[in-house]
Amino acid sequence: VQRRIVYAMSELGLNASAKFKKSARTVGDVLGKYHPHGDSACYEAMVLMAQPFSYRYPLVDGQGNWGAPDDPKSFAAMRYTESRLSKYSELLLSELGQGTADWVPNF
């Protein structure tokens, strides 16, 4: 689900220099287009990507309460947080348009 979140955020134009957008908007887009399995699992995956103490290189730049190192599950609901991609995510996505891998249906 992490790859789908990063890809959906890039499709929404949420690069590192863009304005923050509500996390609920991103989660809704991921659920509607790429991963129809539940909003809580999708949001928790996005929270982990935004916590600097969970990933060595955070893939999501978050604004709001994204949890604390002593209680990582203490994050706020998605309607209270905002997010955009980090510079590390942009590095991952930079090779996407170069045709490094062929796109094939996965369903």
Helices and strands as residue ranges (DSSP letters): H 2-11, E 21-22, H 23-33, H 39-50, E 60-63, G 78-80, E 82-85, H 87-93, G 96-98
